[in-house]
Amino acid sequence: MIRRFPIGSKLILAALCLLVVVLPLAAQNLSLKEAKQLRDDAALAKKVSSNPEATAALERVIGKLDSMITKLEEKEADIYDNGKKYPPAAKVEIKAFDVPVGATEVHVPVTMDRQSPNTVIAHVRVFDGKGGRANPDKTKPVIFRPGDPLTKTASFKVHALKEGNDVRCNQPSVPDGAYRKGGSIRITAKEGAVNEPIEGGREPLTFEPIGKLTYSETGDTIKFDDKGGSMSFSTALSHGRTQVGNGETGYYGEVKYNGFKRTKEGLVLSSRRLAEPVKVGSPAIEYPFLAVMLSGHRTPETYFKHGTVEWVVKMPNRRDSWPALWLVPTGGWPPEIDVYEGFGYNGSWRFHASLSTNLHGGDRNVRTFTRPAMRMKMSDFGLPNTLDSEFHTFAVTVTAEWITMFIDGVETMQYANPFDGEQWYPLTNVAVKAGVDSSYDKGSGDMVVKSIKVWRVD
């Protein structure tokens, strides 16, 4: 006998097939998002079902999925501990390998020991070895985005290798967002060896803001004052005008200090040595430099839980300046999302090329983790090393699952979001971390802001 199903039978049958999947769910790596989608599909099938047996089966499916969703939510909450913890960082390793005799190109396998909750950027260098020569000696980035395969290759040109000859390879720096494991290796020419590139991983995302545009101002129209308010940034941080804990020696000056000026290029945020230091506190601490701040902590148009912030800026290049684009929640620090920081007090920092991002987690003014990325360069993403001479567009998009950063429309860094539920606001500033005896006058201490935009989903 053929049993005939009413309208929607295909959907019902598909949902019933979920039983096959649900029974062994505990042994599968099902994400919370996937479990919720399956639950929604089953609920929809139940809604259109007119078959009692199918309805009962779907109720069992929904019950199992509800139980799984609860466990996954508890597990996810435990991973982040309400923004105080982050999953362990991966370790990146390269190992010695052989290539065919006569090889003029070597493909270096680079391997992470675990999936990473954040983008990892490793740097790999191939250079002259025993009888073998790099063509040329070069360092390349290897970018692992969340979900990518654990092994990728970087390809390098070499002069044709003879039997037994080798070139050397290492990771010259600690990977961004991960740890470095192992040291220098040899790549040796051996008869019969096989060395092929390993492809895989997703393409970088292209920038597209999410939500409704709630704030959009240019260098001509950005408003600011000493307190901040609707459509107006504050010239101070939410807790005051100094950052003792950071070792900063700059005072975030009021408007009267003339740290802001409008030019044809945009709104200029100027840091400099002051004619007389500002004394703060008791006993007084002297701040010999002017720092500049645009903080949105009292600017409701810039608040968002999920959304996008975009800055179009040109960076300073003065040694010991510390420009930054970042987000802090209205509920207080930490957490913190650093979209860009320019560590001018670090001797290896190159203002025209160097990039840095970071997450800071914790609670009640106590930081419990960071996940920094501060060795990457503009050129790692195919972008020009012109941060201090041309305008570039920095952006960050925050969703329930991801914090994703972009420069000039190209994805640079992505973090799994451990802070979902926080309400954020943007900060744009030039801090100073110079010695009190520094002249602080080499290069430019100015950040030029062409525009700031905020889109809000909620």
N, C-alpha and C positions, 0 to 999 in steps of 0.2 A: 504494500500500500504506500502511495506517495503522500507525504504530509506537505500540505501547502501552507506557506507562511503569509501573513498579511503584509501590507505596505511597510517598508522599512526592514524587511527580513534580512537583506544583505548586511545592514548595519548591525542587526541583532546577532547574526551569525558571527560576524567579525568580533563583536564584543565577547561572545561566548568562547571564542578561541583564546581570549585572554586567560582563561583558566589554565591553559597549558603553560602560559608564561608566569602566572601568579604563583602557582604551587611551588616552584623552585626559586621564588624571588630572593629568599634569604641568601642564596648562594650566588646571586648575580650582583654586579656593580651598577645598580640602578640609581640614577640621580634623583634628587627631590623633585626637580622640574619634570623629569620623565614620569615619575610616579603620579604626580598631580595631573599631568596630561592624560595618562591612562585612566585615572579616576574620572576625569571629566568626560572622556569618551564612553566609559561604561554607564555613567549617569545619563548621558544623552540617549544611549541605546535603550536604557530602562524606560525613559520617558515616552519613547515612541512604540514600545513593545505592547502588544495585546495578547501575547502568549504567556499563560501563567508559568509554565516551566522555564521559559526564557527569562521572565521577570525574576523568578526566584534565584536562578543561576546568577543573574547580574547583581542581585543584592548580595550574594556571597562574594562575588568578585569585588564589589565596592567595599564590603566589610574588610576583606583582606588588604585592599589597597589603603583604606583609611588607617589600618594598623601599621602598615609599612610606612606611610607618610609621617605618622606620629614618631616612629623610631628614627626616620631620617631627619626630621626636624630636631629631635633631641640630639642626634649625632652631630648635626651641623652647628647647633648652638654650642655644643661642647668643644668643637674644633676651635672656635673663635673666642669662647668664654666672654661673650658680650664685648668683643673688641679688645680683649686683653691678651689674647694669644693668636699665633699664626702658625700654620703647618710648617714643619721643619724644612729648611732650605735644601735643595738638591746639591749633590756633589758632581762636578764635571771632570772627566778624565780622558786623557789620550793614552794609547798604548802602542808600543812598537809593532810595526807590521812590515811586510815585504811587498815589493812591486816588481813587475816584469823587467827583465834586462832590456835596456834601451828606452825605458820610460822617459818621456819628456813632460809628463804631468802626473802629479801624485794627488790622490784623494784621501784626505786625512779624516778617519772616523773620530767623531767627538761624541762622547756618551754621557748622559746624565744617569744617576743611579736610581732616580725615582721621578714620578710626575711632579711638576712644579706648579704651585698655585699662582705663580707670577712669571712673567717673561724672564728668560735668562739669556744674557748676552755674553758669550765667551769670546775671547780673542786668541787666535792661533797664529803662530809665526813659523815659517819654514826658512832655514838658513843653511849655509855651507856645512858639510860634514866631512867624513873621511873619503876623499876622492870624488865626492859629489858636490855639485854647486846649485844653489837656488838661482832662479832666473826670472825675477830678481829676489833678493831677500825681502820678504813681504809679510805683513800681518793682516789677517782678515777676520771679520766678525762672523760668528756662527750664532744665529738667533733661534732660540727655542721659545715658541709661544705656547701658552697653556693648551694642553691636549695634543701637542706635537709628538711624533715618534721620539723615543729616548736616544736614538742615534741619528746623527746627520753627518755629512761630510763637507769639508772645505777643500777646494781644488787649487793647486799651486803649480806654476810652471817650473821645471828644472831642466838643466842641461842633461842630455841623454846619459843615463846611468849605466855604467859597466857592471858586470857581475861582481858582487861583493862590495861595491861602492855604496855609500849612504849619504843622505842629507839629514840634518837635525831638525827637530820640531819641539816647540814648547808652548805653554800658555804663559805669556809674559806678564799677565796680571790676573788677579782674582776675578772670576766672572761676576758681572753685575747680576744681583738677585740670587746668587748661589755661592758655593765654596769651590775651591780648586783642589783636586786630588792628584797626587803624583807629580812627577817632574818632567825633565826633558826626555825625549825618546829618539830612537834612530829609525829611519825609513831606508830599508836595505834592498838593493836590486838582487833578485834571485830568479834563476831560470824556472819557468813554470808558475811563478806567482801570479795571482789574480788580484787586481785592485780596481774596483768599479765605484763610481759615485753612488751614494744613497740618496734618493729623492724622497720627499714627503713633507708633511706639515702644511698648515694653511697659509694663504697669502695674507699680508698685512691688511687690516681693515682700512677703508677710506673714510675720512671724517664726514660725519653727517650729524648735526645737532639733533637732540631729541627734546620734545616739549614745546611749550609756547614761549616766545620771546618776551621776557618781562623787564629786561634792562638792556639798552643799546645806546651807548654814548661814545663820542669821539673826543680827541684831544681838545677840541674847541668847546665841547659841551659837558665834559665830566665835571660834576660838582663835588666840592669837598669843603669841610669846615672842621673846627677843632672838636666838635662833639659828634657830628654825623647825624643822619636822620633820613627821612624819606627822600630818595633820589640823591642823597649826598653822602659820600664816604667820610669817615673820620680820619683825622691825621694822627691818631693814636691807636694803640692796641686796646683790646677790651679791658686789660688790666693796668694800663698806664703807658708811659712813654720811654721805658727802658726795659732791657732784657738782661738782667744780671746773670741768670743761669746760663746763658749762651756765651758769656764772656764778651758781649758786645760793648764797644766803647763809643757808640753813637747814640745821641739823644734824638728821639723822634719829635722833631720840632713842630710847634704850632705854626699857623699860617704866617704869623708875624716874622718868622725866621726866613721867609722868602726861599723856601726849598722847592717851590713850584713855580713854573712859568709856562706860558703858552707860546708856542712858536708855530711856524708854518708846517713843521714836521709833526707836531703833536704836543701833548702835555709832558713837560720835562720834570722828572723827579731828580733833584740835584743834591748829592751828598758832598760834604766839604769839611775842612777844618774850620772851627769857629774862632772868632777873634778872642773870645773869652769862654772858657769851659762852663757848662751848665752844672750846677751842684744839685744833687737829688738825694733826699733821705737824711736821716740822722743816726749815726754820724754820716756826714755828706760824702757821696761818691761823685767825683768829677767826671764829666763826659766832655772830652775836647772836640768831638766831631758832631756834625749834623747828619742824622739819618732821616729818611723820608718814608711816609706810610700812607697808603689808601686802604683802609679797612672797612669792610661791609658789615661789621657786627651790629650796627644800628640802621642798616639800610635794607628794609624788608623786601624791596624789589629784587634783591640779589640772593634771597634765601631760597634754598631748594633741598629736597631730599633726594630726588632723582632728577637729573637734568644735565646741562652742559654749560661750561664757562669757556669763553674764548678771549684771549688777549692778543693784540697785534702790537709788538714792542721791538725796540732796539736796545740791546744790553749795554751797560757800562763796561769798561775794561781797566779800571783803576785797581792796582794791587791793594788788597785788604778791604775792598768793597765786597758786599754780600747781597746781590740782587736776588729776589725770589718772587715766584708766583705760586700761591698756595691756598688751601682751603682749611678752615677750622669750623667745628660745629657751634651752633648758638648756645649749646649746653655747657660749653667750656672745654679746655684742653686737658689731656688728649681726648680723642685722636687728632691726627693731622694728616693731610694729603699734600705732599710737596710735588707740584707739577714741574717746577724748575727751581734750582738753586745754583748760583754762581759763586763757588768757593774761592774768592779772590785772595784769601789769606793762606791758601794752600799753594806752595811753590810750584806744584806740577799742574795747576789749573791753567787752562788756555781759554780765555774768554771768547775767542772767535769760534772755537770748535767744541769745547767740553760741555757735556750735559749731565744732569743729575736729577733723579726722582727718588721719592722715599715714602713709606708709610710709617707712621708712629702710632702705636696702640698703647692703651693703658686706661687708667681711671683716676679721677680726683687728683689731678696734677702729678700723678706717678706714671712714668712711661715704663711699659713692661716689654715692648718689643719694637724693633725697627726692621725694615726690609729695604736696604738702600741699593741704588744703582747709580754709581757716580764715576764710572770709567769709560762710559760710552761717548761717542763723538757724533757730530752731525753727519759726517761722511759714512758712518756705519749704516745709515738709512738712505744713502744716496743723495744727501742734502748738502748744500754748500757750507763751508766753514766761514760764515760771515755774520755770526750772531751780533758782533759789536759794530758792524759797518752797514748792515742792511736790516730792514724790518722782517720779522718772521712771526708766523701765527702759531701760538701755543693754545692747546685746548685740552680739556678733560671732560669726559662723560662718565657720570656715575649712575649705574643701574643697581637693582637689588643684588645682582650677581657679580658685576664687574666694575672696576675703575680702569678706564682706558684713556691713555694719553696720546696726543697727536702733535706733530709739528708740521706746518705747511701742508696739512691734510693727510700726512702719512702716520700710521700707527707706530709709536716708538716703544711703549711699555703698557702692559696690562697686568692688573692685580685682581685676584679674587677678592671680593668686597667683604671684609670682616666687620664692617661698621654699619650695616644696613639699618635704617631707621633714624640715623642722625640727620639733622637739618644743618646744611652747610652754608657758608658765605665765603666770598673770595677776599684775599689780601694781595696787594701789589706793593712791593717796597724795595728800598735799597738800604740795607743795614751796613754798619761799619764795624770791622774787627781789627783795627790798626793799633799798634803800640802807641802809648800816650805821647811818645817823642817823635812819632812819624810825621813827616811833612804832609803826607797824604795828598800829593799833588801830581803824581805821575799818571798820564792818560786821563780818561774821562771818568768822572764819578756819576754820570747822568744816565738814567734810564728814560727813554722816550716812549711814551704810550700813545699809540695812534687810535686805539679803540679798545673798549671792553664790552662784552655782550654776555648775557645770562639767559638761558632757556630753562624753563621749569616744567617738569611733568607733574610733580606734586611736592 
